[in-house]
Amino acid sequence: MNITLKNQVTLVTGGSRGIGAATVKLFASTEAKVVFNYLHAARQARELAAACGGRGRVLAVRANLARVADAQRLVKITVRTYGRLDVLVANAGIWNYPPLPIEKMTEQEWDEMMAINLKGVYGVIHHAVPQMIRQGGGRIIVVSSTAGQRGEAFHTHYAASKGGVISLVKGLSTELAPHQILVNCVAPGWIETDMARPVLKNRGMCRKAVSAIPLGRFGRPEEVAMPILFLASSMATYMTGEVVNINGGNVLCG
């Protein structure tokens, strides 16, 4: 059975690179209409949108989701352009490198992490939900991390933000179920993205990270995009409040 999202409208945050870009490409291939935001990677965003069919099919919008007003504008543009919003993939996020001990972590560093990774998810969901309620349903898929489940030393603000979105997903899944809005989460481990590049480029760190992964390698962005598509599809109509782990066996939860 092939998954098709023909004529469905998907909004992907942080869609210009990595997991987000892989998700945009995959959803576009199912005949969905896709809007995605970027912040700094304008060239990559334009090239991705053009490669996936251009404005009639895929639209790139610059938005800083640390600002709730930008989240509102992004949702409004999506609905104004394509008439509805069926699927929200809340993917935008940042990670810290080098490792940062808690006693050296500044208030600004903490606030920036929470503003993008947690508040940014709140903002786009806050403005997407009323549209989904009016339509009679929808799908919300949030990208968390293994760090949100087990914690991560020297990246504690990142882990706290990703743990926060898992709790948000669980709460929203029951809150929004009466409106036929399904809310789920994926939790990737080490994936070959720009975010992981400092580790991938350091032979010792990379070897250490891979040694803890039973499958013996980092994942590819497409290997996260495919479970996201599953959660958005007609194959996942009785799943809500779940965390789908995509980590090569590195962190076993459940």
C-alpha positions as CSV (number, residue, x, y, z in Angstrom):
1,M,0.0,0.0,0.0
2,N,1.5,3.3,-1.1
3,I,1.0,6.3,1.2
4,T,-0.6,9.2,-0.4
5,L,-1.5,12.6,1.1
6,K,-3.0,14.0,-2.2
7,N,-4.5,17.5,-1.6
8,Q,-3.6,17.5,2.1
9,V,-1.7,20.5,3.4
10,T,1.3,20.0,5.6
11,L,3.3,22.6,7.5
12,V,6.9,21.6,8.4
13,T,8.9,23.9,10.7
14,G,12.7,24.0,10.3
15,G,12.3,22.5,6.8
16,S,15.3,23.8,4.9
17,R,17.9,21.2,6.1
18,G,18.3,17.8,7.8
19,I,15.2,16.0,9.0
20,G,13.0,18.9,8.0
21,A,14.2,18.9,4.4
22,A,13.9,15.1,4.1
23,T,10.3,15.4,5.5
24,V,9.4,18.2,3.0
25,K,10.8,16.1,0.1
26,L,9.0,12.9,1.2
27,F,5.6,14.6,1.8
28,A,5.8,16.4,-1.5
29,S,6.4,13.1,-3.2
30,T,3.0,11.9,-1.8
31,E,1.3,14.8,-3.6
32,A,0.8,16.8,-0.4
33,K,1.0,20.5,-0.5
34,V,3.8,21.6,1.8
35,V,4.7,24.9,3.5
36,F,8.0,25.0,5.5
37,N,9.8,27.7,7.3
38,Y,13.5,28.6,7.5
39,L,15.4,31.2,9.4
40,H,18.9,31.6,8.0
41,A,19.2,29.0,5.2
42,A,17.5,31.1,2.5
43,R,19.4,29.6,-0.5
44,Q,18.8,26.0,0.6
45,A,15.1,26.8,1.2
46,R,14.6,28.3,-2.2
47,E,16.4,25.4,-3.9
48,L,14.4,22.8,-1.9
49,A,11.1,24.4,-2.7
50,A,11.9,24.6,-6.4
51,A,13.1,21.0,-6.5
52,C,9.8,19.9,-5.0
53,G,7.5,21.6,-7.4
54,G,7.6,25.3,-6.6
55,R,4.9,27.6,-5.2
56,G,2.0,25.5,-6.5
57,R,3.1,22.6,-4.5
58,V,5.8,23.7,-2.0
59,L,6.2,27.1,-0.3
60,A,9.2,28.3,1.8
61,V,8.6,31.1,4.3
62,R,11.1,32.9,6.5
63,A,10.0,32.8,10.1
64,N,11.6,33.0,13.5
65,L,9.5,30.6,15.6
66,A,11.0,31.8,18.9
67,R,8.5,34.6,18.3
68,V,4.9,33.6,18.6
69,A,3.8,36.3,16.2
70,D,6.0,34.6,13.5
71,A,4.3,31.3,14.3
72,Q,0.9,32.9,13.8
73,R,2.0,34.5,10.5
74,L,3.3,31.1,9.3
75,V,0.0,29.3,10.0
76,K,-1.9,32.2,8.4
77,I,0.2,32.0,5.2
78,T,-0.3,28.3,5.0
79,V,-4.1,28.5,5.3
80,R,-4.3,31.6,3.0
81,T,-2.2,29.9,0.3
82,Y,-3.7,26.4,0.3
83,G,-7.0,26.8,2.1
84,R,-6.5,24.4,5.1
85,L,-4.0,22.7,7.4
86,D,-4.1,19.0,7.8
87,V,-0.7,18.1,9.2
88,L,1.8,20.0,11.3
89,V,5.3,18.7,11.7
90,A,7.0,20.7,14.5
91,N,10.6,20.0,13.8
92,A,12.6,23.3,14.2
93,G,15.2,23.1,16.9
94,I,18.8,23.7,18.0
95,W,21.5,21.8,19.9
96,N,24.5,23.1,21.8
97,Y,28.1,22.4,20.9
98,P,30.6,22.3,22.6
99,P,29.3,20.6,25.7
100,L,28.2,23.0,28.4
101,P,28.4,22.4,32.1
102,I,25.4,23.7,34.1
103,E,27.5,26.0,36.2
104,K,28.8,27.7,33.1
105,M,25.4,27.9,31.3
106,T,24.2,31.4,31.1
107,E,20.6,32.6,31.4
108,Q,20.7,33.7,27.8
109,E,21.8,30.2,26.6
110,W,19.0,28.6,28.6
111,D,16.4,31.0,27.3
112,E,17.5,30.7,23.7
113,M,17.2,26.9,23.9
114,M,13.7,27.0,25.4
115,A,12.5,29.8,23.1
116,I,13.3,27.8,20.0
117,N,12.9,24.1,21.1
118,L,9.9,24.5,23.4
119,K,8.2,27.8,23.0
120,G,8.5,27.5,19.3
121,V,6.6,24.2,19.4
122,Y,3.9,25.8,21.6
123,G,3.5,28.8,19.3
124,V,2.9,26.9,16.1
125,I,0.6,24.4,17.7
126,H,-1.3,27.2,19.5
127,H,-2.1,28.8,16.2
128,A,-2.6,25.6,14.2
129,V,-5.1,23.9,16.5
130,P,-8.1,26.4,15.9
131,Q,-7.8,25.7,12.2
132,M,-7.7,22.0,12.7
133,I,-10.7,22.2,15.0
134,R,-12.7,24.1,12.4
135,Q,-11.8,21.4,9.8
136,G,-12.9,18.5,12.1
137,G,-9.5,17.0,12.7
138,G,-5.8,16.9,11.9
139,R,-2.4,15.5,12.8
140,I,0.4,17.1,14.9
141,I,3.8,15.4,14.9
142,V,6.5,16.8,17.1
143,V,10.3,16.0,16.7
144,S,11.8,15.4,20.1
145,S,15.0,13.4,20.9
146,T,16.4,10.5,22.8
147,A,17.9,13.3,25.1
148,G,14.3,14.2,26.1
149,Q,13.8,10.7,27.4
150,R,17.1,9.8,29.2
151,G,18.6,13.3,29.7
152,E,22.0,14.3,28.4
153,A,24.9,15.5,30.5
154,F,26.4,18.8,29.4
155,H,23.4,19.4,27.2
156,T,20.9,19.7,29.9
157,H,19.0,22.6,28.6
158,Y,18.6,20.8,25.3
159,A,17.4,17.6,27.0
160,A,15.0,19.6,29.2
161,S,13.5,21.3,26.1
162,K,13.0,18.0,24.3
163,G,11.6,16.4,27.4
164,G,9.2,19.3,27.7
165,V,7.8,18.7,24.2
166,I,7.2,15.0,25.0
167,S,5.1,16.0,28.0
168,L,3.3,18.6,25.8
169,V,2.5,15.8,23.3
170,K,1.1,13.6,25.9
171,G,-1.1,16.3,27.4
172,L,-2.3,17.5,24.0
173,S,-3.1,14.0,22.8
174,T,-5.9,13.6,25.4
175,E,-6.9,17.3,25.2
176,L,-7.4,17.3,21.5
177,A,-8.7,13.8,20.9
178,P,-12.4,14.9,21.1
179,H,-11.6,17.1,18.1
180,Q,-10.1,14.2,16.1
181,I,-6.6,15.7,16.3
182,L,-4.0,13.1,16.7
183,V,-0.8,14.2,18.5
184,N,2.3,12.1,18.4
185,C,6.1,12.4,18.6
186,V,9.2,11.0,17.1
187,A,12.4,10.8,19.1
188,P,15.5,10.5,16.9
189,G,18.9,9.5,18.2
190,W,22.1,10.3,16.3
191,I,21.2,11.4,12.7
192,E,23.5,12.6,9.9
193,T,22.5,16.3,10.0
194,D,24.2,19.7,10.2
195,M,23.4,19.6,13.9
196,A,25.4,16.4,14.4
197,R,28.3,17.6,12.2
198,P,30.7,18.6,15.1
199,V,30.5,15.0,16.3
200,L,30.6,13.4,12.8
201,K,33.8,15.4,12.1
202,N,35.6,14.4,15.3
203,R,36.8,10.8,14.9
204,G,37.0,10.0,18.6
205,M,33.6,11.5,19.4
206,C,32.0,9.8,16.4
207,R,33.5,6.4,17.3
208,K,32.2,6.7,20.8
209,A,28.7,7.7,19.7
210,V,28.6,4.8,17.1
211,S,29.8,2.3,19.7
212,A,26.6,2.8,21.7
213,I,24.3,2.2,18.7
214,P,23.5,-1.5,18.2
215,L,23.0,-1.0,14.5
216,G,26.5,0.5,14.3
217,R,25.8,3.7,12.4
218,F,24.1,7.1,12.6
219,G,20.7,7.3,11.0
220,R,19.8,9.2,7.8
221,P,17.3,12.1,7.8
222,E,15.1,10.0,5.5
223,E,14.9,7.3,8.2
224,V,13.2,9.9,10.5
225,A,11.0,11.4,7.7
226,M,9.4,8.0,6.9
227,P,8.0,7.4,10.4
228,I,6.8,11.0,10.4
229,L,4.9,10.3,7.2
230,F,3.5,7.1,8.7
231,L,2.1,9.1,11.6
232,A,0.5,11.5,9.2
233,S,-1.0,8.8,7.1
234,S,-4.2,6.7,7.1
235,M,-2.1,3.9,8.5
236,A,-1.9,5.6,11.9
237,T,-5.5,6.5,12.7
238,Y,-5.6,4.9,16.2
239,M,-2.3,6.3,17.5
240,T,-2.1,9.4,19.7
241,G,0.2,10.4,22.6
242,E,2.9,8.1,21.4
243,V,6.7,8.5,21.2
244,V,8.2,6.7,18.2
245,N,11.9,6.0,18.9
246,I,14.3,6.1,15.9
247,N,17.7,5.6,17.3
248,G,19.2,2.3,16.0
249,G,18.6,0.6,19.4
250,N,20.6,3.1,21.3
251,V,17.9,4.0,23.8
252,L,15.3,1.4,24.5
253,C,12.1,2.8,25.9
254,G,8.6,1.4,26.3
